[in-house]
Amino acid sequence: MEDANCSVPTATTSHEQPLCAALYNSNFKQVVSGCHAGVVSVWDILTGEKVMQFQTTPERPVEVTAMAFDGPKRRLITGSKDGTLRLWNFNNGALLSELCPLVDSNEVTGILYINERIYVSGWSKRVMWYLDNKDEDKMEHRVWNQYHSDDIYSMHAHGSKMLVTASYSGDVIVWNIDSGQAFCRFNASESPLPLLPIRVIEKPGQVVTVMSPDGLGKEDEDDVWLRSMVEFLETVSQTLNPQARRPSCANPAHTNVIQQINQARRCSIPEPPPDPVIQGPRANMRHGRRGSISAPVSAFLPQPVTVSMGRRTTLLPRRKSKTINLDELEKPRFAVEKVLFLATRERSPDTAILLTSSADGYIYAWSIGRNGGLLGKFRAVHSKGPVICAMSTDRQDQILLTGDSNGYITLWDIEKYCYRMSGGVAEEESSNEDSLRLPQLIPPYCKVEGPRRLVVEQDKEILQGRSVSLIPPRPLSSWRCHLKGIVHLEYVERFRLIVTASLDCNVRLWTTAGRYIGTFGQGLWRVGDPKALHTELPVDLKRMGSCQTLKVLNEGKYPHWGCAKRILEGLTAQKSQQSTKFGGVTTQLRELVPTDPRIVKYTDEQIENTWRLWQEKGRQTSSILGRAYKQKVRHHLPSCIPNLQTTFSSQEQLRVYKALPYSVLRPVTLPPVPELLKDHQHRLNEGTDTAAKQKRSTKRRPHSHTRYLAAPP
């Protein structure tokens, strides 16, 4: 007998494990994808054919967590969960070089190739680079100072001058690539203004935070106090040793003095208050791996400081106490999932060149500079819970592509979003009418409607005296690409295609108009030939796709979906009100769909008869099969499907497709025993007793006879 599971067909996926990225190589017209099983696959984007596949760690599978190409796009760089970097010839699967982690064996989340250097970031909380020198066996490397108190989730670059990193704690650090110095920090949960970067020095059992003196922004009383204490120590040092050289900001002695001050301030506090709560989709997983996730707030409380300098001990004066509101300590801090630079925009206080996606579902637009800060924000998901996990733009920064944790992709028109804003409104420029803009290529049927349509209650809000725009960019299209979260998406400029990689182990190809081309590993196609493209939609999307998704995927060929939806809404309202008259509902439905030919051609009497037949369908009988015939009963889904909660890190998601009605089982009652059986059972019992008595009497007789024979004559 065959197993029942063998008969259930399973769809072929692009990989056996969830994806981490899918990159497009313009030189070879190929898509290179990597999964958590350590397998890298190379696909032809024009046909969908698999060209090459290799295992990054054949001896023991290690999860691939990040990928990038080198400058000429001839080598593939992969980062693993153990912190190892590997350089590959992805055309034949040959391993060219292997770089061991410099700090510790933590997960790599970001890889960039800039100016012959490989920049790496991840759960080590640091940024480091390797010099790509092919002639030498050992690469030159450097580790930058640590300014993140938690794991780095994303990294991106603006040309070859600026680099940005975002962490689980919500901090966004902007770096100078040439010097490796952090000159700006953003955190939407703290302030809409640029903040001073905080130097983090980790030691066994403690974390020391030091305010960087080179950051942008206005200094508060704490910063002024810290500078005055440093100058005071420098004066004392000059007095004790006149030959000593005055330390500069870049001098390590300066940093050591600040480190002593902050370390003394930390050690002088007996019981620090609890840390701020950091929220994000990976919060549970993060707390499970590490203990403390950020420096305590008590590290910044005012305390008297004693610093030892040789044989003398200097007591620094107590600074003015500063009141800390309890609401500020309990304010949630959301992790930043993705960062993206808009490369075509120039740095200006009224122009946003940096986009960050937070765990609260919002996308924040920042301008970088002394007078920069938060210019705008908008909710990029239609409900609470999902987050934006992937972002990409075209070469001209006209369209922003976002992918969320539910598998939806959305296209936004960002050409004028937070661009040269004057008084909170973007200035309009005269554009050439002959030039074709990319948003104009999106068909009208892709317009976002229904629940995914964004509703803005107010235009702006005031945060710490700064006006922040709440008007979102115009959404061009939105549809569901996968049933699980999108981890990477990329726009192919030459063919105007979109490559999406998801946790459902699939890599799919789409047009900007939302037309489905195919899933890599499930079939072949020919880009540019409409007859050779797939006409069948993926089975999972046909089963779970929303009205907006099916409208986009079917190229708007079924506009009556909206009509049917309104009809169902009207019937649901009628049922909830328990109305017995259908005339009023019929009039409402006729008002909703006055131009639909399928409804207008029916009269009110025909609609009334149809409704009456629908009510009496349970009492219908067949004239052919007889009155004993009963119509087949269909089990409907319950009114409220149970909500099954799943964690972010789970690879399989439970879904309820059917729920059959049931009733509680009743106790079994035994039937009464007939009188005839009772009499028969009574006779059997009496016969058994008589036979037992006879057997006992038979056993006693031989003993008496034996005694008689044994007597003397």
PLY file of the C-alpha trace (Angstrom):
ply
format ascii 1.0
element vertex 713
property float x
property float y
property float z
element edge 712
property int vertex1
property int vertex2
end_header
0.00 0.00 0.00
1.45 3.34 -1.02
1.86 6.20 1.36
-0.95 8.74 1.22
1.50 11.62 1.11
3.01 10.34 -2.12
-0.11 11.20 -4.06
-0.05 14.85 -3.04
1.85 16.87 -5.67
4.43 19.32 -4.35
5.44 22.40 -6.33
9.09 22.73 -7.24
10.83 25.68 -5.62
13.91 27.59 -6.71
15.84 26.53 -3.59
15.35 24.00 -0.83
15.81 26.60 1.91
14.69 30.25 2.28
16.55 32.85 0.24
18.92 35.49 1.54
19.41 37.47 -1.70
19.06 37.37 -5.50
21.44 39.65 -7.43
21.33 40.60 -11.11
24.58 40.64 -13.07
24.31 42.97 -16.07
27.49 41.63 -17.70
26.25 38.07 -18.12
22.47 38.76 -17.95
22.21 36.33 -15.05
20.51 36.19 -11.67
22.62 34.79 -8.82
20.66 33.60 -5.77
21.81 32.16 -2.44
19.85 30.34 0.25
20.24 29.44 3.92
21.49 25.96 3.01
24.66 27.50 1.58
23.69 26.78 -2.05
24.31 29.39 -4.77
22.41 29.08 -8.06
23.01 30.97 -11.30
20.03 31.55 -13.64
19.65 32.99 -17.13
17.22 35.89 -16.80
16.12 35.70 -20.46
15.08 32.03 -20.37
14.89 31.02 -16.69
17.37 28.19 -17.26
19.71 27.16 -14.44
23.29 27.72 -15.60
25.29 26.76 -12.52
24.87 25.62 -8.92
27.47 25.06 -6.21
27.72 24.57 -2.46
29.67 27.21 -0.55
30.66 24.80 2.26
30.55 21.18 1.02
31.98 19.70 4.24
29.29 21.21 6.48
26.43 23.44 5.28
26.71 27.00 6.61
23.97 29.54 6.06
24.71 32.23 3.46
23.46 35.54 4.88
24.78 38.22 2.48
26.01 38.48 -1.11
27.52 41.13 -3.40
29.52 41.47 -6.62
32.92 43.08 -6.94
33.43 46.25 -8.99
33.66 44.64 -12.47
30.90 42.16 -11.47
33.06 39.15 -12.31
33.39 37.73 -8.81
30.78 36.88 -6.22
31.37 37.70 -2.54
29.37 35.69 0.01
29.10 36.21 3.76
28.17 33.37 6.08
26.56 33.03 9.45
29.95 32.23 11.01
31.40 35.56 9.78
33.54 34.09 6.96
33.82 35.83 3.57
34.43 33.89 0.37
35.18 35.12 -3.14
33.92 32.96 -6.03
34.07 32.59 -9.75
30.33 32.03 -10.01
30.55 30.82 -13.62
32.31 27.58 -12.59
31.91 27.53 -8.79
35.64 27.90 -8.07
36.62 29.29 -4.67
39.14 32.11 -5.21
39.76 33.32 -1.66
38.51 32.87 1.89
38.66 35.63 4.53
38.31 34.74 8.19
36.37 37.08 10.51
38.44 39.87 12.08
36.41 40.45 15.26
34.32 37.38 16.08
32.36 34.65 14.35
29.08 36.53 14.00
26.60 36.72 11.17
27.39 38.94 8.18
24.43 41.08 7.08
25.99 43.60 4.67
28.70 43.53 1.99
29.76 46.46 -0.22
32.58 46.77 -2.76
33.89 50.36 -2.97
37.25 51.59 -4.27
38.92 48.15 -4.31
37.79 47.53 -0.75
35.31 45.02 0.63
33.24 46.61 3.41
31.57 44.18 5.82
29.08 44.65 8.66
26.83 42.40 10.71
26.12 41.12 14.17
29.62 42.04 15.31
28.26 45.64 15.60
31.30 46.92 13.71
32.25 47.98 10.20
35.46 46.59 8.72
37.09 46.49 5.32
39.53 44.29 3.38
41.82 45.63 0.67
41.22 43.63 -2.50
44.81 42.92 -3.52
44.94 39.89 -5.80
48.73 39.70 -5.83
49.18 39.19 -2.08
48.00 36.15 -0.18
46.98 38.12 2.90
44.68 41.09 2.43
45.19 44.35 4.28
42.28 45.07 6.61
41.00 47.55 9.16
38.26 47.61 11.79
36.48 50.91 12.40
35.56 52.18 15.83
32.32 50.83 17.22
29.35 53.22 17.33
26.54 50.65 17.35
25.38 49.13 20.61
23.52 46.35 18.82
23.55 44.19 15.70
23.82 45.92 12.32
20.96 44.94 10.02
21.62 46.92 6.84
24.32 48.90 5.06
24.39 51.09 1.94
26.67 53.66 0.29
26.23 57.03 -1.42
28.86 57.00 -4.16
32.33 56.56 -2.73
32.14 59.21 0.02
29.42 58.23 2.50
28.36 54.95 4.04
25.35 54.32 6.27
24.61 51.49 8.69
21.46 50.73 10.68
21.12 48.54 13.75
18.57 46.73 15.86
18.54 49.53 18.44
17.21 52.04 15.87
20.47 53.94 15.41
21.42 55.01 11.88
25.11 55.96 11.61
26.52 57.92 8.65
30.25 57.39 8.02
32.97 59.09 6.05
34.42 56.33 3.87
37.85 57.94 3.48
38.52 58.53 7.17
36.29 55.86 8.69
34.83 58.38 11.14
31.17 58.52 12.15
30.00 62.11 11.73
26.22 61.83 12.11
23.60 59.70 13.87
19.82 59.45 13.38
17.22 57.77 15.56
13.55 58.42 14.84
12.49 57.37 18.34
14.81 59.94 19.95
14.77 63.05 17.79
14.05 64.25 14.25
17.36 66.15 14.32
20.88 64.83 13.73
22.47 63.44 16.89
26.01 63.02 18.07
27.46 59.55 17.42
28.07 57.56 20.60
31.33 55.63 20.78
30.86 52.17 22.29
33.73 50.35 23.99
32.88 46.82 25.02
34.78 45.09 27.80
34.08 41.82 29.62
31.07 42.45 31.83
30.53 46.12 30.93
29.75 48.49 28.07
31.24 51.99 28.05
29.67 54.69 25.88
31.55 57.85 24.91
30.05 60.86 23.17
31.93 61.64 19.98
33.15 65.28 19.80
33.15 65.28 16.00
29.45 64.65 15.39
26.95 67.06 13.95
24.18 68.72 15.90
23.78 71.14 18.77
25.47 70.21 22.02
23.38 70.00 25.16
24.47 70.66 28.75
25.92 67.16 29.13
28.16 67.60 26.09
29.38 71.01 27.24
30.08 69.56 30.68
32.02 66.68 29.13
34.12 69.05 27.00
34.87 71.24 30.02
36.01 68.23 32.03
38.32 67.13 29.23
39.83 70.63 29.02
40.19 70.66 32.80
42.13 67.37 32.73
44.27 68.63 29.87
45.14 71.77 31.89
46.09 69.67 34.91
48.20 67.42 32.72
49.99 70.42 31.19
50.68 71.79 34.67
52.17 68.53 35.92
54.16 67.93 32.74
54.83 71.13 30.76
56.79 69.19 28.12
53.74 67.05 27.28
52.05 67.68 23.99
48.49 68.98 24.07
46.19 66.16 22.91
43.95 66.76 19.96
40.54 65.33 19.18
42.09 62.53 17.18
44.68 61.73 19.89
44.09 58.38 21.64
44.84 60.04 24.98
41.79 62.20 24.52
39.65 59.12 24.03
41.19 57.43 27.07
40.34 60.41 29.28
36.74 60.40 28.07
36.63 56.65 28.59
37.78 57.06 32.22
35.15 59.69 32.84
32.30 57.61 31.47
33.57 54.45 33.14
33.71 56.22 36.49
30.24 57.63 35.97
28.91 54.13 35.24
30.60 52.50 38.21
29.33 55.14 40.65
25.67 54.25 40.10
24.54 51.31 42.31
21.23 50.35 40.70
20.62 51.51 37.12
17.06 51.80 35.83
15.79 49.28 33.26
16.85 49.64 29.65
14.51 51.12 27.06
12.30 48.62 25.29
13.36 47.95 21.72
10.67 46.58 19.43
11.11 44.81 16.14
10.23 41.64 14.24
13.35 39.90 15.56
13.07 41.08 19.15
12.38 37.66 20.65
15.19 36.04 18.71
17.63 38.77 19.70
16.88 38.51 23.42
17.33 34.77 23.16
20.86 35.08 21.79
22.22 37.93 23.81
21.65 39.34 27.26
21.73 43.12 27.37
20.94 44.70 24.03
21.94 48.31 24.66
23.85 50.51 27.04
21.81 51.41 30.15
20.32 54.86 30.33
22.02 55.27 33.70
25.32 55.69 31.88
24.27 59.24 31.04
22.93 60.29 34.48
24.83 63.06 36.28
27.18 61.75 38.99
30.35 63.00 40.66
33.46 61.59 38.95
36.84 60.76 40.46
39.71 60.27 37.98
43.13 59.00 39.04
46.11 60.73 37.36
49.35 59.15 38.49
49.76 59.63 42.25
47.22 62.43 42.50
43.47 62.05 42.65
41.30 64.76 41.12
37.68 65.24 42.14
35.63 66.69 39.32
32.78 69.02 40.33
29.21 67.76 40.18
27.42 69.10 37.17
23.91 70.43 37.19
21.33 67.67 37.56
19.08 67.07 34.62
15.52 65.80 34.98
14.74 62.71 32.89
11.11 62.08 32.12
9.90 58.54 32.83
8.03 58.52 29.52
11.32 58.96 27.70
12.76 55.88 29.43
9.73 53.75 28.54
9.47 55.03 24.98
9.80 52.12 22.50
12.68 52.10 20.07
12.06 50.37 16.76
14.70 48.43 14.88
15.70 49.70 11.43
15.38 46.92 8.87
16.70 48.60 5.71
18.56 51.74 4.61
18.77 53.16 1.09
20.61 56.16 -0.36
19.13 58.09 -3.30
22.30 58.40 -5.37
21.05 61.00 -7.88
20.17 63.58 -5.22
22.63 66.10 -3.86
23.11 66.89 -0.19
20.87 69.74 0.87
18.99 70.60 4.09
15.66 70.56 2.22
16.25 67.39 0.18
16.06 63.85 1.55
18.81 61.57 0.28
18.42 58.75 2.82
15.42 56.42 3.32
15.12 54.08 6.31
12.45 51.45 6.98
11.59 50.85 10.60
9.90 47.99 12.42
6.80 50.14 12.97
5.99 49.90 9.24
7.06 53.48 8.40
9.63 54.76 5.93
11.57 57.83 7.08
13.19 60.38 4.73
16.31 62.16 6.07
18.47 65.00 4.86
22.13 64.91 5.87
23.91 68.04 7.07
24.16 70.39 10.01
20.68 71.75 9.34
19.32 68.42 8.11
17.11 65.90 9.80
13.78 64.19 9.29
11.81 65.70 6.40
8.99 63.19 6.00
7.63 59.79 6.92
4.79 57.59 5.70
3.33 54.19 6.48
4.42 51.80 3.72
2.22 48.87 4.85
-1.56 48.79 4.96
-1.89 47.29 8.46
0.02 46.97 11.71
2.41 44.05 11.96
4.16 43.80 8.56
7.47 45.61 8.04
9.42 46.68 4.97
12.27 44.17 4.56
13.58 45.17 1.11
13.94 48.45 -0.81
15.32 49.34 -4.23
15.11 52.12 -6.82
15.71 52.59 -10.50
18.81 54.36 -11.79
17.10 57.79 -11.91
15.44 57.44 -8.47
11.99 57.89 -9.98
10.39 54.76 -8.53
10.85 53.22 -5.09
10.22 49.48 -4.82
9.39 48.09 -1.36
8.79 44.51 -0.26
7.22 43.66 3.10
7.17 40.66 5.41
3.81 39.46 4.01
5.12 39.10 0.45
3.62 42.31 -1.02
5.55 44.58 -3.37
4.63 48.26 -3.82
5.85 50.78 -6.39
6.00 54.46 -5.33
6.56 57.63 -7.35
9.35 59.35 -5.37
10.74 61.70 -8.01
9.45 64.77 -6.13
9.10 63.24 -2.67
10.92 65.39 -0.07
12.86 67.06 -2.86
13.76 70.75 -2.52
11.04 71.31 0.02
9.99 74.88 0.77
7.75 75.30 3.77
7.12 71.56 3.99
6.00 71.20 0.34
8.17 69.92 -2.48
8.88 72.48 -5.18
7.71 71.63 -8.68
10.12 71.93 -11.56
9.39 72.35 -15.21
10.18 69.04 -16.89
10.60 68.19 -20.52
7.31 66.88 -21.89
9.07 64.80 -24.51
11.00 62.77 -21.95
9.20 59.60 -20.89
9.02 59.07 -17.14
9.07 55.56 -15.72
5.87 56.03 -13.63
3.99 56.72 -16.88
4.64 53.14 -17.97
2.51 51.75 -15.15
-0.98 50.86 -16.55
-4.03 52.52 -14.99
-5.49 49.19 -13.84
-2.57 48.87 -11.36
-3.95 51.74 -9.30
-4.07 50.80 -5.63
-7.63 50.48 -4.36
-9.41 48.87 -1.47
-7.80 48.17 1.93
-4.27 48.82 0.63
-5.14 52.41 -0.24
-3.41 54.79 2.15
-5.51 57.30 4.07
-3.71 60.31 5.54
-5.49 62.12 8.37
-3.11 65.10 8.56
-0.51 66.62 6.27
2.28 67.20 8.77
3.27 67.04 12.41
5.59 69.11 14.58
8.38 67.20 16.32
10.66 69.23 18.60
9.91 72.38 16.63
10.55 70.73 13.26
7.85 70.24 10.63
7.70 66.66 9.31
5.61 65.87 6.25
3.14 62.98 6.55
2.02 63.00 2.91
3.16 59.73 1.30
4.45 59.49 -2.27
1.93 58.41 -4.87
1.55 54.60 -4.91
1.69 53.35 -8.49
0.96 49.66 -8.05
0.88 46.91 -5.45
0.43 43.15 -5.61
1.43 40.03 -3.74
4.50 38.26 -5.12
4.99 35.58 -2.44
3.12 34.12 0.50
6.08 34.79 2.80
8.33 37.76 3.38
10.40 39.32 0.60
14.07 39.42 1.62
15.50 41.02 -1.52
14.26 42.73 -4.67
16.13 44.29 -7.55
15.09 46.36 -10.53
16.61 45.33 -13.88
16.98 48.62 -15.76
17.64 47.22 -19.23
14.57 44.97 -19.46
12.39 46.85 -16.94
11.93 43.72 -14.88
11.78 43.07 -11.14
13.52 40.16 -9.42
12.10 39.11 -6.04
13.52 36.61 -3.53
11.46 35.35 -0.61
11.45 33.15 2.45
9.17 30.74 0.55
12.33 29.43 -1.24
11.34 30.98 -4.59
12.92 33.56 -6.90
10.41 35.13 -9.30
10.51 37.52 -12.23
7.93 40.26 -12.90
7.39 43.23 -15.17
6.89 46.72 -13.77
3.24 46.44 -14.78
2.84 43.42 -12.50
2.81 40.73 -15.18
4.09 37.37 -13.97
6.93 36.02 -16.12
7.95 32.94 -14.17
9.56 31.30 -11.17
13.16 30.22 -11.55
13.34 26.44 -11.46
9.69 25.82 -12.44
9.78 26.41 -16.19
11.34 28.27 -19.09
10.37 31.47 -20.89
11.70 33.97 -23.38
11.82 37.60 -22.34
10.55 39.82 -25.14
8.31 37.12 -26.67
4.77 37.43 -25.22
3.75 34.05 -26.68
6.49 32.24 -24.76
5.55 33.69 -21.36
3.55 31.88 -18.71
-0.19 32.45 -18.85
-0.92 30.48 -15.67
-0.47 32.31 -12.41
1.26 30.62 -9.46
-1.08 28.29 -7.61
-0.34 29.86 -4.23
-1.20 33.35 -5.46
-4.43 32.22 -7.12
-5.48 30.61 -3.86
-4.47 33.42 -1.48
-4.33 36.51 -3.71
-6.46 39.52 -2.84
-8.71 41.44 -5.21
-5.95 44.01 -5.84
-3.38 41.27 -6.52
-5.57 39.33 -8.96
-6.54 42.55 -10.74
-2.88 43.41 -11.36
-1.80 39.87 -12.28
-4.68 39.45 -14.74
-3.91 42.83 -16.33
-7.26 44.27 -15.29
-9.32 41.86 -17.42
-11.89 41.22 -14.71
-13.19 44.58 -13.52
-16.37 42.98 -12.10
-14.46 41.87 -9.00
-15.11 45.23 -7.41
-18.79 44.94 -8.30
-19.00 41.47 -6.77
-17.27 42.71 -3.66
-19.77 45.53 -3.22
-22.64 43.09 -3.72
-21.26 40.82 -1.03
-20.84 43.78 1.29
-24.49 44.70 0.72
-25.67 41.15 1.41
-23.57 40.99 4.55
-25.08 44.23 5.81
-28.58 42.91 5.07
-27.89 39.70 6.93
-26.50 41.48 9.98
-29.57 43.69 10.23
-31.84 40.60 9.94
-34.03 42.36 7.47
-36.91 40.42 5.90
-37.49 42.81 3.04
-35.17 42.54 0.11
-36.58 45.52 -1.77
-34.46 48.07 0.06
-31.29 46.06 -0.44
-32.12 45.55 -4.11
-32.43 49.31 -4.56
-29.08 49.85 -2.81
-27.37 47.28 -5.01
-28.84 48.85 -8.14
-27.50 52.21 -7.02
-24.04 50.71 -6.45
-23.78 49.16 -9.89
-25.91 51.27 -12.27
-23.62 50.74 -15.26
-22.82 47.04 -14.92
-24.45 45.15 -17.84
-24.75 41.91 -15.88
-27.05 43.58 -13.34
-28.94 46.12 -15.46
-30.36 43.51 -17.85
-32.30 41.85 -14.99
-35.57 43.30 -13.71
-36.51 43.67 -10.08
-38.89 40.68 -10.34
-36.15 38.44 -11.71
-33.79 39.48 -8.93
-36.57 38.86 -6.41
-37.21 35.37 -7.83
-33.51 34.59 -7.77
-33.35 35.60 -4.14
-36.40 33.49 -3.29
-34.91 30.43 -5.02
-31.66 30.97 -3.18
-33.55 30.98 0.14
-35.49 27.82 -0.74
-32.62 25.83 -2.21
-32.50 23.62 0.89
-36.10 22.42 0.23
-35.69 21.71 -3.47
-36.42 18.20 -4.76
-35.54 16.47 -7.98
-38.30 15.46 -10.44
-36.00 12.79 -11.86
-34.46 11.19 -8.79
-37.57 11.45 -6.64
-38.55 13.26 -3.47
-35.94 11.33 -1.46
-33.16 13.21 -3.27
-31.40 15.82 -1.19
-29.10 18.46 -2.48
-25.42 18.07 -1.65
-24.53 19.85 1.57
-21.56 22.19 1.38
-19.64 22.98 4.52
-18.93 26.68 4.76
-15.99 28.25 6.52
-16.64 29.55 10.02
-17.38 33.23 10.40
-14.13 33.76 12.30
-11.08 31.77 11.27
-8.71 31.21 14.21
-5.70 33.48 14.18
-2.55 31.37 14.46
0.42 33.37 15.68
3.83 32.46 14.26
7.28 33.81 15.07
9.35 35.80 12.61
12.10 33.19 12.42
9.79 30.27 11.55
10.24 28.92 8.05
6.77 27.36 7.77
3.55 29.25 8.31
0.34 27.56 9.46
-2.76 28.45 7.52
-6.38 27.38 7.96
-8.01 26.40 4.67
-11.13 24.49 5.89
-12.91 23.99 9.18
-15.74 21.41 9.24
-18.66 21.83 11.68
-18.78 19.38 14.57
-20.85 18.56 17.66
-19.94 17.22 21.10
-20.16 13.42 21.37
-22.95 12.11 23.61
-22.37 9.34 26.19
-23.23 5.81 24.99
-26.35 4.27 26.64
-26.51 0.45 26.84
-29.79 -1.14 25.60
-31.95 -3.16 28.12
-31.45 -6.97 28.31
-34.54 -9.02 27.19
-36.31 -11.29 29.72
-35.58 -14.42 27.66
-31.88 -13.79 27.90
-32.19 -13.15 31.62
-33.89 -16.57 32.18
-31.31 -18.32 30.05
-28.49 -16.68 31.99
-30.16 -17.69 35.30
-30.36 -21.33 34.22
-26.75 -21.34 33.17
-25.72 -19.99 36.55
-27.78 -22.68 38.39
-26.27 -25.47 36.28
-22.80 -24.20 37.04
-23.47 -24.25 40.80
-24.82 -27.89 40.70
-21.80 -29.16 38.80
-19.48 -27.54 41.30
-21.20 -29.26 44.27
-20.98 -32.67 42.63
-17.29 -32.22 41.96
-16.56 -31.35 45.60
-18.44 -34.45 46.88
-16.55 -36.74 44.48
-13.19 -35.55 45.81
-14.08 -36.50 49.48
-15.00 -40.24 48.86
-11.52 -41.74 48.10
-10.10 -40.53 51.46
-12.67 -42.53 53.56
-12.04 -45.72 51.56
-8.34 -45.46 52.12
-8.78 -45.29 55.88
-10.97 -48.44 55.78
-8.34 -50.50 53.92
-5.57 -49.44 56.24
-7.31 -50.83 59.40
-5.88 -54.12 60.98
-7.88 -57.43 60.65
0 1
1 2
2 3
3 4
4 5
5 6
6 7
7 8
8 9
9 10
10 11
11 12
12 13
13 14
14 15
15 16
16 17
17 18
18 19
19 20
20 21
21 22
22 23
23 24
24 25
25 26
26 27
27 28
28 29
29 30
30 31
31 32
32 33
33 34
34 35
35 36
36 37
37 38
38 39
39 40
40 41
41 42
42 43
43 44
44 45
45 46
46 47
47 48
48 49
49 50
50 51
51 52
52 53
53 54
54 55
55 56
56 57
57 58
58 59
59 60
60 61
61 62
62 63
63 64
64 65
65 66
66 67
67 68
68 69
69 70
70 71
71 72
72 73
73 74
74 75
75 76
76 77
77 78
78 79
79 80
80 81
81 82
82 83
83 84
84 85
85 86
86 87
87 88
88 89
89 90
90 91
91 92
92 93
93 94
94 95
95 96
96 97
97 98
98 99
99 100
100 101
101 102
102 103
103 104
104 105
105 106
106 107
107 108
108 109
109 110
110 111
111 112
112 113
113 114
114 115
115 116
116 117
117 118
118 119
119 120
120 121
121 122
122 123
123 124
124 125
125 126
126 127
127 128
128 129
129 130
130 131
131 132
132 133
133 134
134 135
135 136
136 137
137 138
138 139
139 140
140 141
141 142
142 143
143 144
144 145
145 146
146 147
147 148
148 149
149 150
150 151
151 152
152 153
153 154
154 155
155 156
156 157
157 158
158 159
159 160
160 161
161 162
162 163
163 164
164 165
165 166
166 167
167 168
168 169
169 170
170 171
171 172
172 173
173 174
174 175
175 176
176 177
177 178
178 179
179 180
180 181
181 182
182 183
183 184
184 185
185 186
186 187
187 188
188 189
189 190
190 191
191 192
192 193
193 194
194 195
195 196
196 197
197 198
198 199
199 200
200 201
201 202
202 203
203 204
204 205
205 206
206 207
207 208
208 209
209 210
210 211
211 212
212 213
213 214
214 215
215 216
216 217
217 218
218 219
219 220
220 221
221 222
222 223
223 224
224 225
225 226
226 227
227 228
228 229
229 230
230 231
231 232
232 233
233 234
234 235
235 236
236 237
237 238
238 239
239 240
240 241
241 242
242 243
243 244
244 245
245 246
246 247
247 248
248 249
249 250
250 251
251 252
252 253
253 254
254 255
255 256
256 257
257 258
258 259
259 260
260 261
261 262
262 263
263 264
264 265
265 266
266 267
267 268
268 269
269 270
270 271
271 272
272 273
273 274
274 275
275 276
276 277
277 278
278 279
279 280
280 281
281 282
282 283
283 284
284 285
285 286
286 287
287 288
288 289
289 290
290 291
291 292
292 293
293 294
294 295
295 296
296 297
297 298
298 299
299 300
300 301
301 302
302 303
303 304
304 305
305 306
306 307
307 308
308 309
309 310
310 311
311 312
312 313
313 314
314 315
315 316
316 317
317 318
318 319
319 320
320 321
321 322
322 323
323 324
324 325
325 326
326 327
327 328
328 329
329 330
330 331
331 332
332 333
333 334
334 335
335 336
336 337
337 338
338 339
339 340
340 341
341 342
342 343
343 344
344 345
345 346
346 347
347 348
348 349
349 350
350 351
351 352
352 353
353 354
354 355
355 356
356 357
357 358
358 359
359 360
360 361
361 362
362 363
363 364
364 365
365 366
366 367
367 368
368 369
369 370
370 371
371 372
372 373
373 374
374 375
375 376
376 377
377 378
378 379
379 380
380 381
381 382
382 383
383 384
384 385
385 386
386 387
387 388
388 389
389 390
390 391
391 392
392 393
393 394
394 395
395 396
396 397
397 398
398 399
399 400
400 401
401 402
402 403
403 404
404 405
405 406
406 407
407 408
408 409
409 410
410 411
411 412
412 413
413 414
414 415
415 416
416 417
417 418
418 419
419 420
420 421
421 422
422 423
423 424
424 425
425 426
426 427
427 428
428 429
429 430
430 431
431 432
432 433
433 434
434 435
435 436
436 437
437 438
438 439
439 440
440 441
441 442
442 443
443 444
444 445
445 446
446 447
447 448
448 449
449 450
450 451
451 452
452 453
453 454
454 455
455 456
456 457
457 458
458 459
459 460
460 461
461 462
462 463
463 464
464 465
465 466
466 467
467 468
468 469
469 470
470 471
471 472
472 473
473 474
474 475
475 476
476 477
477 478
478 479
479 480
480 481
481 482
482 483
483 484
484 485
485 486
486 487
487 488
488 489
489 490
490 491
491 492
492 493
493 494
494 495
495 496
496 497
497 498
498 499
499 500
500 501
501 502
502 503
503 504
504 505
505 506
506 507
507 508
508 509
509 510
510 511
511 512
512 513
513 514
514 515
515 516
516 517
517 518
518 519
519 520
520 521
521 522
522 523
523 524
524 525
525 526
526 527
527 528
528 529
529 530
530 531
531 532
532 533
533 534
534 535
535 536
536 537
537 538
538 539
539 540
540 541
541 542
542 543
543 544
544 545
545 546
546 547
547 548
548 549
549 550
550 551
551 552
552 553
553 554
554 555
555 556
556 557
557 558
558 559
559 560
560 561
561 562
562 563
563 564
564 565
565 566
566 567
567 568
568 569
569 570
570 571
571 572
572 573
573 574
574 575
575 576
576 577
577 578
578 579
579 580
580 581
581 582
582 583
583 584
584 585
585 586
586 587
587 588
588 589
589 590
590 591
591 592
592 593
593 594
594 595
595 596
596 597
597 598
598 599
599 600
600 601
601 602
602 603
603 604
604 605
605 606
606 607
607 608
608 609
609 610
610 611
611 612
612 613
613 614
614 615
615 616
616 617
617 618
618 619
619 620
620 621
621 622
622 623
623 624
624 625
625 626
626 627
627 628
628 629
629 630
630 631
631 632
632 633
633 634
634 635
635 636
636 637
637 638
638 639
639 640
640 641
641 642
642 643
643 644
644 645
645 646
646 647
647 648
648 649
649 650
650 651
651 652
652 653
653 654
654 655
655 656
656 657
657 658
658 659
659 660
660 661
661 662
662 663
663 664
664 665
665 666
666 667
667 668
668 669
669 670
670 671
671 672
672 673
673 674
674 675
675 676
676 677
677 678
678 679
679 680
680 681
681 682
682 683
683 684
684 685
685 686
686 687
687 688
688 689
689 690
690 691
691 692
692 693
693 694
694 695
695 696
696 697
697 698
698 699
699 700
700 701
701 702
702 703
703 704
704 705
705 706
706 707
707 708
708 709
709 710
710 711
711 712
